Amino acid sequence: MESATLRRVPPLPSVVQIALIFALLLLAAVAWAVTGDRMAGMDAGPGTDPGDLGFWVTAWVVMMAAMMFPSVAPMVVMHARIEEGKRRQGKPVEVGTTALFVCGYLLAWTVAGLIGYAIIQIGEALSLDFLAWDRAGPYLAGGVIVAAAIYQLTPLKDLCLRHCRNPMTVLLMHWQSGRVGALRMGLEHGGWCVGCCWGLMAALFALGVMSIGWMVFVAALIAIEKLLPWKTVANRGIAVLLVVLGLGVAFASDDVPGLTLPDSAEAMRGMDSMGMGEGGMKGQSMPDESMQNKAMPEKSMPGEGGSMGMEGQ
């Protein structure tokens, strides 16, 4: 019965559809503004520390609203359209179901963000010095981006992308009524979206997850492959672009526009703005500082005036 209702669902009134799309885009714009304000000056390049868990979760959810709301708009509009069709047919429709669909979608991305956070924390805990930027770091970052390019060409990517590009088909197959059903559908669709975009998000981590410029870049790629009519061209084109970018990061990182190098002064300022300047990045200039700090007490040991004597010298 639900499937029959979906197949003959009438279009939304133009005013309602425009208002819904405008609301999503407005929320995305606000999220971009908040993200830009919260993350200003925090870009420390590849391997940027995401901060504490509370900061990361709130920042990540706002980021996902900014990056994903434009490309998820067709699915949200279709959900609202179906609910409106049921209402016109005199069937009971609970208030707030479309909003809960969006909440479920963000919840799926929140889980993905927690997984990404855990991976970063595990990597930091292992203290793998050979992955420092002045050693194998560029090759790791470039390799992640190239891996994202390869994923673009896999059957799993194609399956997830087809799901994201066909709102009516998805809702025909997976419709669930009520508020709980809307939340579940949003969570399920978010899972498909994570499956579609995790490679691009991994590339964002490899480029600098706190960089507004790279966020905009990745968000644009996601919108292109989900919204433009040329699915195959967009998908293959993004794969080629990622390969070129990955090779550039690996072998000519100094020449990649917009890339903050982890051993640069800009990256150090980014770490300082997050309150992590003392930690530094492995393999960079910070260890020299710690060696100097260790040497100081040895010079001041002879007596109380030792340090003053140094100043006088």
VOVEX-971687 format. One record per residue: residue in one letter; x, y, z of N, C-alpha, C, CB in turn. Coordinates in steps of 0.2 Angstrom, whole numbers, plus 5000, padded with zeros to 4 digits. Each point is the difference from the previous one (the first is absolute). Glycine has a CB too. Example, Ala and Ser with C-alpha at 12.3 -4.5 7.8 and 13.67 -1.06 7.14 Angstrom:
BEGIN
> aa_nc1_nc2_nc3_cac1_cac2_cac3_cc1_cc2_cc3_cbc1_cbc2_cbc3
> A_5066_4972_5039_4996_5006_5000_5004_5006_5000_4991_4994_5006
> S_5007_5011_4990_5004_5006_5001_4996_5005_5003_5006_4997_4990
This chain:
BEGIN
> aa_nc1_nc2_nc3_cac1_cac2_cac3_cc1_cc2_cc3_cbc1_cbc2_cbc3
> M_5004_4994_5000_4996_5006_5000_5004_5006_5000_4991_4994_5006
> E_5015_5006_4998_5004_5006_5000_5004_5001_4993_5002_4998_5012
> S_4999_4996_4985_5004_5001_4993_4995_5003_4995_5007_4990_5003
> A_4987_5008_4998_4995_5003_4995_4999_5007_5001_4994_4990_5000
> T_5006_5012_5006_5000_5008_5002_5006_5003_4997_4993_4998_5011
> L_5012_4999_4990_5006_5004_4997_5000_5001_4993_5007_4995_5009
> R_4991_5000_4987_5000_5000_4993_4996_5005_4997_5002_4988_5000
> R_4992_5014_5004_4996_5005_4997_5000_5007_5004_4993_4991_4996
> V_5013_5010_5008_5001_5005_5004_5000_5007_4996_5006_4993_5008
> P_4990_5012_4994_4999_5006_4996_5007_5004_5001_4987_5000_5000
> P_5014_5005_4996_5006_5004_5001_4998_5005_5006_5004_4999_4988
> L_5001_5003_5016_4999_5005_5005_4998_5007_4997_5009_4994_5007
> P_4987_5010_4996_4999_5007_4998_5007_5003_4999_4988_5001_5005
> S_5012_5003_4990_5007_5004_4998_5002_5004_5006_4997_5000_4988
> V_4999_5003_5015_5002_5004_5006_5003_4996_5006_4991_5008_4997
> V_5006_4986_5004_5002_4996_5005_5007_4997_4998_4988_4997_5004
> Q_5013_5001_4990_5006_4997_4998_5006_5005_5000_4993_4992_4993
> I_5005_5014_5005_5005_5005_5000_5002_5002_5007_4996_5004_4989
> A_4999_4996_5015_5001_5002_5007_5005_4994_5004_4989_5007_5000
> L_5009_4987_4998_5004_4995_5003_5008_5000_4997_4989_4993_5001
> I_5011_5008_4993_5007_5000_4997_5004_5006_5003_4996_4995_4989
> F_5000_5011_5011_5003_5006_5003_5003_4999_5007_4993_5007_4993
> A_5002_4989_5011_5002_4999_5007_5006_4996_5001_4988_5000_5003
> L_5013_4995_4993_5006_4995_5000_5006_5004_4998_4993_4990_4997
> L_5006_5014_4998_5006_5004_4997_5002_5006_5006_4997_4998_4988
> L_4998_5004_5015_5001_5005_5005_5004_4997_5006_4990_5007_4996
> L_5007_4987_5006_5004_4997_5005_5007_4998_4999_4989_4995_5003
> A_5012_5003_4990_5007_4999_4998_5004_5006_5000_4996_4991_4993
> A_5001_5015_5005_5004_5006_5000_5002_5002_5007_4994_5004_4990
> V_5001_4995_5015_5002_5002_5007_5005_4995_5003_4988_5004_5001
> A_5012_4989_4997_5005_4996_5002_5006_5001_4997_4992_4992_5001
> W_5009_5011_4993_5006_5002_4997_5003_5006_5004_4996_4996_4989
> A_5000_5008_5013_5002_5006_5004_5002_4998_5006_4992_5007_4994
> V_5005_4989_5010_5002_4998_5006_5007_4996_5000_4988_4999_5004
> T_5012_4996_4991_5006_4996_4999_5006_5005_4998_4993_4991_4996
> G_5006_5014_5000_5005_5005_4999_5003_5004_5006_4995_5001_4988
> D_5000_5000_5016_5002_5004_5006_5003_4995_5005_4990_5008_4998
> R_5008_4986_5003_5003_4996_5005_5007_4997_4998_4988_4997_5003
> M_5013_5002_4990_5006_4997_4998_5005_5005_4997_4993_4990_4998
> A_5005_5016_5003_5005_5006_4997_5007_4999_5003_4990_5008_4998
> G_5015_4991_4997_5007_4999_5003_5002_4994_5003_4999_5012_5002
> M_4996_4983_4997_5002_4993_5003_5003_4995_4995_4990_5002_5008
> D_5010_5000_4986_5003_4995_4995_5007_4999_5001_4991_5004_4992
> A_5011_4990_5010_5007_4998_5001_5002_4995_4994_4999_5002_5013
> G_4997_4998_4982_5002_4995_4995_4998_4993_5001_5009_5008_4997
> P_4994_4987_4999_4999_4993_5001_5001_4998_5007_5003_4998_4988
> G_4993_4998_5015_5001_4998_5007_4999_5004_5005_5008_4994_4995
> T_4988_5012_5003_4998_5004_5006_4996_4997_5005_4999_5009_4992
> D_5003_4992_5014_4997_4997_5006_4993_5003_5001_5011_4999_5006
> P_4984_4997_4995_4993_5002_5000_4998_5003_5006_4997_4991_4992
> G_5007_5009_5013_4998_5003_5007_4997_4995_5004_4999_5011_4995
> D_4998_4991_5011_4996_4996_5004_4994_4997_4997_5005_5006_5010
> L_4992_4989_4993_4994_4997_4997_4994_5005_5000_5004_4989_5004
> G_4995_5014_5001_4994_5005_5000_5001_5005_4994_4998_4999_5012
> F_5007_5004_4987_5001_5005_4995_5000_4997_4993_5007_5006_5008
> W_4995_4988_4991_5000_4996_4994_4993_4999_4998_5011_4995_5002
> V_4985_5002_5003_4993_4998_4998_4996_5006_4998_5001_4990_5008
> T_4999_5015_4995_4996_5006_4999_5003_5003_4993_4998_5002_5012
> A_5008_4999_4987_5003_5002_4994_4999_4996_4994_5009_5005_5007
> W_4991_4988_4994_4998_4996_4995_4993_5000_4997_5009_4993_5005
> V_4987_5007_5000_4992_5000_4998_4999_5007_4996_4997_4993_5011
> V_5006_5012_4992_4999_5007_4996_5003_4999_4993_5000_5007_5011
> M_5006_4990_4989_5003_4999_4993_4996_4996_4995_5011_5001_5006
> M_4986_4994_4997_4996_4996_4996_4993_5003_4997_5005_4990_5006
> A_4992_5014_4999_4995_5004_4998_5002_5005_4994_4995_4999_5011
> A_5010_5004_4990_5003_5005_4995_5001_4996_4993_5005_5008_5009
> M_4999_4987_4991_5002_4996_4994_4995_4996_4997_5011_5000_5005
> M_4984_4997_4999_4996_4995_4997_4993_5002_4999_5007_4992_5006
> F_4990_5013_4997_4993_5003_4999_4999_5001_4993_5000_5004_5012
> P_5004_5000_4984_4998_5001_4993_4999_4994_4996_5006_5010_5001
> S_4998_4985_5000_5000_4994_4996_4994_4995_5002_5012_5001_4998
> V_4986_5000_5009_4995_4995_5002_4993_5003_4999_5008_4996_5009
> A_4992_5010_4989_4993_5004_4999_4995_4996_4996_5007_5011_5001
> P_4995_4986_4993_4995_4996_4996_4997_4995_5004_5006_5002_4990
> M_4997_4994_5014_4998_4995_5004_4995_5003_5006_5010_4993_4998
> V_4992_5012_5005_4995_5003_5005_4994_5003_4997_5010_5003_5006
> V_4991_5000_4988_4994_5002_4996_4995_4995_4999_5007_5009_4995
> M_4996_4985_5002_4996_4994_4999_4996_4998_5006_5008_4997_4990
> H_4995_5002_5015_4997_4998_5007_4994_5005_5001_5011_4995_5004
> A_4990_5011_4996_4995_5005_5002_4994_4999_4995_5009_5008_5005
> R_4993_4991_4988_4995_4999_4995_4996_4994_5001_5007_5006_4992
> I_4996_4989_5010_4996_4994_5002_4995_5001_5006_5009_4993_4995
> E_4994_5010_5010_4996_5001_5006_4994_5005_4998_5010_4999_5007
> E_4991_5006_4989_4995_5004_4998_4994_4996_4996_5008_5010_5000
> G_4995_4986_4995_4995_4996_4996_4996_4995_5005_5008_5000_4991
> K_4994_4998_5014_4996_4996_5005_4995_5004_5003_5010_4992_5002
> R_4993_5014_5000_4995_5005_5004_4994_5002_4995_5010_5004_5007
> R_4991_4997_4987_4995_5001_4995_4995_4995_4999_5008_5007_4994
> Q_4994_4986_5007_4996_4995_4999_4996_4998_5007_5008_4996_4991
> G_4993_5008_5014_4997_4999_5006_5003_4995_5005_4990_5003_4994
> K_5016_4996_5004_5004_4995_5005_5003_5004_5005_5001_4991_4991
> P_5000_5005_5015_5003_5004_5006_5008_5001_4998_4991_4995_5008
> V_5011_5011_4994_5007_5002_4999_5002_5003_5006_4999_5001_4987
> E_5006_4997_5016_5003_5003_5007_5004_5006_4998_5000_4989_5006
> V_4999_5016_4998_5004_5006_4999_5008_4999_5002_4989_5007_5003
> G_5015_4996_4993_5007_5000_5001_5004_4994_4997_4997_5006_5010
> T_4999_4990_4986_5004_4994_4997_5006_5002_4996_4989_4994_5000
> T_5010_5011_4995_5005_5002_4996_5006_5002_5004_4992_5003_4991
> A_5007_5001_5014_5006_5003_5004_5003_4994_5003_4994_5011_5003
> L_5002_4984_5000_5004_4994_5003_5003_4996_4994_4991_5000_5009
> F_5007_5000_4985_5004_4997_4995_5007_5003_4999_4989_4997_4994
> V_5011_5010_5006_5006_5003_5000_5005_4999_5006_4994_5009_4993
> C_5003_4990_5013_5003_4999_5006_5004_4993_5000_4992_5007_5006
> G_5004_4988_4991_5003_4993_4999_5005_5000_4996_4989_4995_5002
> Y_5011_5009_4992_5005_5001_4995_5007_5003_5004_4991_5001_4991
> L_5008_5004_5013_5006_5003_5003_5002_4995_5006_4996_5011_4998
> L_5000_4985_5005_5002_4995_5004_5005_4995_4997_4989_5001_5007
> A_5009_4997_4987_5005_4995_4997_5007_5003_4998_4990_4995_4995
> W_5010_5011_5004_5006_5004_4998_5004_5001_5007_4995_5005_4990
> T_5001_4996_5015_5003_5001_5007_5004_4993_5002_4991_5008_5003
> V_5006_4987_4996_5003_4993_5001_5007_5000_4996_4989_4994_5002
> A_5010_5008_4991_5006_4999_4996_5006_5005_5002_4992_4997_4991
> G_5006_5009_5012_5005_5004_5003_5003_4998_5006_4993_5009_4996
> L_5003_4987_5008_5003_4997_5006_5005_4994_4998_4990_5003_5006
> I_5009_4994_4989_5004_4995_4997_5007_5003_4998_4990_4992_4996
> G_5009_5013_5000_5006_5004_4998_5004_5003_5005_4994_5003_4990
> Y_5003_4999_5016_5003_5003_5005_5004_4994_5004_4991_5009_5001
> A_5006_4985_4999_5003_4995_5004_5006_4997_4996_4989_4997_5004
> I_5011_5003_4989_5006_4998_4996_5005_5005_5001_4993_4995_4992
> I_5006_5012_5008_5005_5005_5002_5003_4999_5006_4994_5008_4993
> Q_5002_4991_5013_5003_4999_5006_5004_4994_5001_4990_5006_5004
> I_5008_4988_4993_5004_4994_5000_5007_5001_4996_4989_4993_5000
> G_5011_5011_4995_5006_5001_4996_5005_5004_5004_4993_5000_4990
> E_5004_5005_5014_5004_5004_5004_5003_4996_5006_4993_5010_4997
> A_5003_4986_5006_5002_4996_5006_5006_4995_4998_4988_5001_5004
> L_5012_4997_4989_5005_4995_4998_5007_5004_4999_4991_4993_4995
> S_5008_5013_5005_5007_5004_4999_5004_4997_4994_4999_5003_5013
> L_4999_4997_4982_5003_4997_4994_5005_5006_4997_4991_4991_4998
> D_5015_5009_5004_5004_5006_4998_5002_5000_4993_5004_5000_5011
> F_4996_4994_4986_5001_5000_4993_4995_5003_4995_5007_4989_5002
> L_4987_5012_5001_4995_5004_4996_5000_5007_5001_4993_4990_5002
> A_5012_5013_5001_5001_5007_5001_5000_5003_4993_5006_4999_5011
> W_4992_5008_4989_5000_5003_4993_5007_5000_4997_4990_5007_5004
> D_5015_4994_5000_5007_5000_4997_5003_4993_4998_5002_5011_5006
> R_4993_4984_4995_5002_4993_4998_4995_4997_4995_5006_4999_5011
> A_4990_4997_4991_4995_4997_4996_4993_5003_4999_5006_4990_5002
> G_4993_5016_5002_4994_5003_5001_4997_5002_4993_5004_5004_5011
> P_5000_4999_4984_4997_5002_4994_4997_4994_4996_5008_5010_5000
> Y_4996_4985_5000_4998_4994_4997_4993_4997_5003_5012_4998_4997
> L_4988_5002_5009_4994_4997_5003_4994_5005_4998_5006_4995_5010
> A_4994_5011_4991_4995_5005_4998_4998_4999_4993_5004_5008_5009
> G_5001_4992_4986_4999_4999_4993_4997_4993_4999_5009_5008_4997
> G_4993_4987_5006_4997_4993_4999_4993_5000_5002_5011_4995_5002
> V_4987_5009_5004_4993_5000_5002_4996_5003_4994_5003_5000_5013
> I_4999_5005_4984_4996_5004_4995_5000_4995_4994_5004_5011_5004
> V_5001_4986_4994_5000_4995_4994_4995_4994_5002_5012_5004_4997
> A_4988_4994_5009_4996_4995_5002_4992_5002_4999_5009_4995_5008
> A_4990_5011_4994_4993_5003_4999_4998_5000_4992_5002_5007_5011
> A_5003_4995_4985_4999_5000_4993_4999_4993_4998_5007_5009_4998
> I_4996_4986_5004_4999_4993_4998_4993_4997_5002_5012_4998_5001
> Y_4986_5005_5005_4993_4998_5003_4995_5003_4995_5004_4999_5012
> Q_4997_5006_4985_4995_5003_4996_4998_4995_4994_5005_5012_5003
> L_4999_4984_4995_4999_4995_4995_4998_4993_5002_5009_5007_4994
> T_4989_4992_5012_4998_4994_5002_4993_4999_5000_5010_5000_5008
> P_4987_4993_4992_4993_4999_4999_4997_5003_5007_5002_4990_4993
> L_5001_5009_5012_4997_5003_5007_4998_5007_4999_5006_4991_5007
> K_4999_5013_4991_4999_5007_4999_4994_5001_4995_5012_5002_5002
> D_4988_4995_4993_4995_5001_4995_4993_4998_5003_5008_4997_4991
> L_4991_4998_5013_4994_4998_5003_4998_5005_5005_5003_4988_4999
> C_5001_5015_5005_4999_5005_5005_4998_5007_4996_5007_4994_5008
> L_4996_5007_4987_4999_5006_4996_4993_5000_4997_5012_5002_4998
> R_4986_4992_4999_4994_4999_4997_4994_5001_5005_5005_4993_4991
> H_4996_5005_5015_4996_5001_5005_4998_5007_5002_5004_4989_5005
> C_5002_5015_4995_5000_5007_5002_4996_5004_4995_5010_4998_5007
> R_4991_5000_4986_4997_5004_4995_4993_4998_4998_5012_5001_4996
> N_4985_4994_5007_4993_4998_4998_4996_5000_5006_5004_4993_4991
> P_4993_5013_5011_4996_5001_5006_4994_4996_5000_5005_5011_5002
> M_4991_4989_4992_4994_4997_5000_5001_4992_5001_4995_5010_4992
> T_5010_4988_5004_5001_4992_5000_5001_4998_5007_5004_5000_4989
> V_5001_5004_5015_5002_4998_5007_4994_5000_5004_5011_5005_4998
> L_4985_5001_5002_4994_5000_5004_4995_4995_4999_5002_5012_5001
> L_4997_4986_4992_4995_4995_4998_5002_4993_5004_4998_5006_4989
> M_5009_4993_5011_5002_4994_5003_5000_4999_5008_5007_4999_4989
> H_4994_5007_5014_5002_5000_5007_4996_5005_5004_5011_4998_4997
> W_4983_5004_5000_4995_5004_5004_4998_4997_5007_4996_5005_4989
> Q_5005_4999_5016_4997_4999_5007_4996_5006_5002_5010_4992_5003
> S_4984_5006_5000_4996_5006_5002_5001_5002_5007_4992_4995_4993
> G_5006_5011_5009_5001_5002_5007_5006_5004_5001_4993_4991_5003
> R_5008_5011_5003_5006_5004_5002_5006_4995_5001_4993_5009_5006
> V_5006_4985_4997_5005_4996_5001_5002_4997_4993_4996_4997_5011
> G_5000_5002_4984_5001_4997_4994_5004_5006_4996_4990_4993_5000
> A_5008_5013_5001_5004_5005_4996_5007_5001_5003_4990_5006_4998
> L_5011_4993_5008_5007_5000_5003_5004_4994_4997_4996_5006_5011
> R_5001_4988_4989_5003_4994_4998_5002_5001_4992_4994_4993_5008
> M_5002_5010_4988_5001_5001_4993_5006_5005_4999_4988_4997_4997
> G_5012_5008_5007_5005_5005_5000_5007_4997_5002_4992_5009_5002
> L_5008_4987_5003_5006_4996_5002_5002_4995_4995_4997_5001_5012
> E_4999_4996_4984_5001_4995_4995_5003_5004_4994_4991_4992_5004
> H_5006_5013_4994_5002_5004_4994_5007_5003_5002_4988_5002_4996
> G_5013_5000_5010_5006_5003_5002_5006_4995_5000_4994_5008_5007
> G_5004_4985_4994_5005_4995_5000_5002_4999_4992_4995_4995_5010
> W_5000_5005_4986_5002_5000_4993_5004_5006_4997_4989_4993_4998
> C_5010_5012_5005_5003_5006_4998_5008_5000_5003_4989_5007_5000
> V_5011_4990_5006_5007_4999_5002_5004_4995_4996_4996_5002_5012
> G_5000_4993_4986_5004_4995_4995_5002_5003_4994_4993_4991_5005
> C_5003_5014_4993_5001_5003_4993_5006_5005_5001_4988_4999_4997
> C_5013_5005_5009_5004_5005_5000_5006_4999_5005_4990_5007_4998
> W_5011_4987_5005_5005_5000_5005_5007_5001_4997_4992_4992_5006
> G_5009_5006_4988_5006_5001_4997_5002_5007_4999_4998_4989_4994
> L_4997_5015_5004_5001_5007_4999_5001_5003_5007_4993_5001_4990
> M_5004_4997_5015_5001_5002_5007_5007_4998_5003_4988_5000_5002
> A_5014_4994_4996_5007_4998_5001_5005_5005_4997_4996_4988_5001
> A_5003_5014_4993_5004_5005_4996_5000_5006_5004_4998_4995_4989
> L_4997_5007_5014_4999_5007_5004_5005_4999_5006_4988_5002_4996
> F_5012_4993_5007_5004_4999_5006_5008_5000_4998_4991_4993_5005
> A_5010_5004_4989_5007_5000_4997_5002_5007_4998_4999_4988_4996
> L_4997_5016_5002_5001_5007_4998_5000_5005_5006_4995_4997_4989
> G_5002_5002_5016_4999_5004_5005_4993_5001_5002_5010_5006_4997
> V_4987_4991_5008_4993_4999_5002_4998_5007_5003_5001_4988_5002
> M_5003_5016_5000_4998_5007_5003_5001_5005_4995_5004_4996_5011
> S_4997_5003_4982_5001_5005_4995_4993_5001_4997_5012_4996_4998
> I_4986_5010_5002_4994_5002_4997_5000_4999_4993_4998_5009_5009
> G_5008_4993_4988_5001_5000_4993_4999_4992_4997_5008_5010_5000
> W_4995_4986_5004_4999_4993_4997_4993_4997_5002_5013_4998_5002
> M_4984_5005_5003_4993_4998_5001_4996_5002_4995_5002_5001_5012
> V_4999_5005_4985_4996_5002_4995_5001_4996_4993_5000_5012_5005
> F_5006_4986_4994_5002_4996_4995_4997_4993_5000_5011_5006_5000
> V_4989_4991_5005_4997_4993_5001_4993_5001_5000_5009_4996_5007
> A_4988_5009_4996_4992_5001_4999_4998_5001_4993_5000_5005_5012
> A_5004_4998_4984_4999_5001_4993_5000_4994_4996_5004_5012_5001
> L_5001_4984_5001_5000_4993_4996_4994_4996_5002_5013_5001_5000
> I_4985_4999_5006_4994_4996_5002_4994_5002_4997_5005_4998_5011
> A_4994_5009_4988_4994_5003_4997_5000_4998_4993_5000_5009_5008
> I_5006_4991_4989_5001_4999_4992_4998_4993_4999_5009_5008_4999
> E_4993_4987_5004_4999_4993_4998_4993_4998_5003_5012_4998_5001
> K_4985_5006_5003_4993_4998_5002_4994_5004_4997_5005_4997_5011
> L_4997_5009_4986_4995_5004_4998_5000_5001_4992_5000_5006_5011
> L_5006_4994_4986_5000_5001_4993_4998_4994_4996_5009_5007_5002
> P_4988_4994_4992_4997_4994_4997_5005_4995_4997_4990_5008_4997
> W_5016_4994_5002_5005_4996_4997_5004_4996_5005_5001_5008_4991
> K_4995_4987_5012_5003_4996_5005_5007_4997_4999_4988_4997_5003
> T_5013_4999_4991_5006_4997_4999_5005_5005_4998_4994_4990_4996
> V_5005_5015_5001_5005_5005_4998_5002_5003_5007_4995_5003_4988
> A_5001_4999_5016_5002_5003_5006_5004_4996_5005_4989_5007_4999
> N_5009_4986_5001_5003_4996_5004_5007_4998_4998_4989_4995_5002
> R_5012_5004_4991_5007_4999_4997_5004_5006_5001_4995_4992_4992
> G_5002_5014_5006_5004_5006_5001_5003_5002_5007_4993_5004_4991
> I_5003_4994_5014_5002_5001_5007_5006_4995_5001_4988_5004_5004
> A_5011_4990_4994_5005_4995_5001_5007_5003_4997_4991_4990_5000
> V_5009_5012_4994_5006_5003_4997_5003_5006_5004_4995_4996_4988
> L_5000_5008_5014_5002_5006_5004_5004_4998_5006_4990_5007_4995
> L_5007_4988_5008_5003_4997_5007_5007_4997_4999_4988_4998_5004
> V_5012_4998_4990_5007_4997_4999_5005_5006_4999_4995_4990_4994
> V_5004_5015_5002_5004_5005_4999_5002_5004_5006_4996_5002_4989
> L_4999_4999_5015_5001_5004_5007_5004_4995_5004_4989_5006_4999
> G_5010_4988_5002_5003_4995_5004_5008_5000_4998_4989_4993_5002
> L_5012_5006_4992_5007_5000_4998_5004_5007_5001_4996_4991_4991
> G_5000_5014_5008_5003_5007_5002_5002_5000_5007_4993_5005_4991
> V_5002_4993_5014_5002_5000_5007_5005_4996_5002_4988_5002_5002
> A_5013_4992_4995_5005_4995_5001_5007_5002_4998_4991_4991_4999
> F_5009_5012_4995_5007_5001_4997_5002_5008_4999_4998_4989_4994
> A_4997_5015_5006_5001_5007_4999_4995_5004_5005_5004_4998_4988
> S_4996_5001_5018_4996_5003_5005_5000_5007_5000_5000_4990_5007
> D_5007_5013_4992_5001_5007_5001_4996_5004_4994_5011_4997_5005
> D_4987_4999_4990_4997_5004_4994_4993_4999_5000_5010_4998_4994
> V_4987_4998_5011_4993_4999_5000_4996_5007_5002_5002_4987_5002
> P_4994_5016_4994_4997_5006_5003_4995_4999_5006_5001_5004_4988
> G_5000_5000_5017_4995_5000_5005_5002_4994_5006_4991_5004_4992
> L_5014_4993_5006_5002_4994_5005_5005_5003_5006_4999_4992_4991
> T_4999_5008_5015_5004_5002_5005_5005_4994_5002_4991_5008_5005
> L_5015_4994_4995_5005_4995_5001_5001_4999_5008_5006_5002_4989
> P_4994_4992_5014_5000_4999_5007_5006_5003_5003_4993_4990_4999
> D_5013_5011_4998_5006_5003_5003_5001_5007_4998_5005_4989_4999
> S_4989_5014_4999_5001_5007_4999_4998_5005_5006_4997_4997_4988
> A_5004_5009_5011_4998_5005_5006_4993_5000_5000_5011_5007_4999
> E_4985_4993_4996_4993_5000_5000_4997_4995_5003_5000_5006_4989
> A_5003_4988_5011_4997_4994_5003_5002_5000_5008_5002_4993_4990
> M_5003_5010_5012_5002_5001_5007_4995_5005_5003_5012_4998_4998
> R_4986_5007_4998_4995_5005_5002_4993_4997_5001_5006_5009_4995
> G_4993_4986_5000_4993_4996_5001_5000_4996_5006_4999_5000_4988
> M_5007_4997_5014_5000_4996_5006_4999_5004_5006_5007_4992_4994
> D_4997_5014_5006_4999_5004_5006_4993_5003_5001_5012_5003_4998
> S_4984_4998_4996_4994_5003_5001_4995_4994_5003_5002_5008_4990
> M_5000_4986_5009_4996_4995_5003_5002_4998_5007_4998_4995_4989
> G_5008_5008_5014_5002_4999_5006_5005_4994_5000_4990_5005_5005
> M_5013_4993_4990_5004_4994_4999_5007_5002_4998_4990_4993_4997
> G_5012_5013_5004_5007_5002_4997_5005_4996_5003_4996_5011_4998
> E_5003_4987_5009_5005_4996_5003_5001_4993_4997_4998_5006_5011
> G_4997_4991_4986_5001_4994_4998_5003_4999_4993_4990_4998_5006
> G_5009_5007_4990_5003_5000_4994_4998_4995_4995_5010_5005_5006
> M_4994_4994_4989_4999_4994_4995_5007_4996_5000_4991_5007_4993
> K_5008_4987_5007_5006_4996_5001_5005_5001_4994_4994_4991_5006
> G_5012_5009_4995_5005_5001_4995_5001_5007_4998_4997_4989_4996
> Q_5001_5016_5008_5000_5007_4998_5005_5004_5004_4988_4999_4995
> S_5011_5007_5006_5005_5004_5004_4999_5000_5007_5000_5008_4991
> M_4994_4989_5011_4998_5000_5008_5005_4996_5004_4989_5001_4997
> P_5014_4993_5000_5005_4997_5004_5006_5004_5002_4996_4989_4995
> D_5006_5015_5000_5006_5004_5002_4999_5004_5006_5003_5000_4988
> E_4991_5003_5012_4998_5004_5006_5000_4996_5007_4993_5007_4992
> S_5005_4987_5007_5000_4996_5006_5007_4999_5003_4989_4995_4996
> M_5015_5004_4999_5007_4998_5001_5003_5007_5004_5001_4992_4990
> Q_4998_5014_5007_5002_5006_5003_4998_5000_5008_5000_5006_4988
> N_4993_4993_5013_4997_5000_5006_5004_4995_5005_4989_5003_4995
> K_5013_4991_5003_5003_4996_5004_5007_5002_5002_4994_4991_4994
> A_5009_5013_5001_5007_5002_5001_5000_5006_5005_5003_4996_4989
> M_4992_5008_5012_5000_5006_5004_5002_4998_5007_4992_5005_4993
> P_5004_4990_5010_5001_4999_5007_5008_4998_5002_4988_4996_5001
> E_5015_5001_4994_5007_4998_5001_5005_5006_5001_4998_4990_4993
> K_5000_5016_5004_5004_5006_5000_4998_5004_5006_5001_5000_4988
> S_4993_4999_5015_4999_5004_5006_5001_4996_5007_4991_5006_4993
> M_5012_4988_5006_5001_4996_5006_5005_5002_5005_4996_4991_4993
> P_5009_5012_5005_5006_5002_5004_4998_5004_5006_5007_5000_4991
> G_4988_5004_5009_4998_5004_5006_4994_5004_4998_5011_5000_5004
> E_4987_5004_5002_4994_5004_4999_5000_5005_4994_4997_4998_5012
> G_5009_5004_4988_5002_5006_4995_5001_4997_4993_5004_5007_5009
> G_4996_4986_4990_5002_4998_4994_4996_5003_4994_5003_4989_5006
> S_4991_5011_4994_4996_5002_4995_5001_5008_4999_4991_4991_5002
> M_5010_5013_5003_5002_5007_4999_5006_5001_4997_4993_5002_5010
> G_5012_4993_4992_5007_5001_4997_4999_4999_4992_5005_4996_5011
> M_4991_4999_4987_4999_4999_4993_4998_5007_4997_4997_4988_5002
> E_4998_5015_5001_4997_5006_4997_5006_5006_5000_4988_4997_5004
> G_5016_5003_5000_5005_5005_5000_5005_4998_4995_4998_5002_5012
> Q_5003_4992_4986_5005_4998_4995_4999_5003_4993_5002_4990_5007
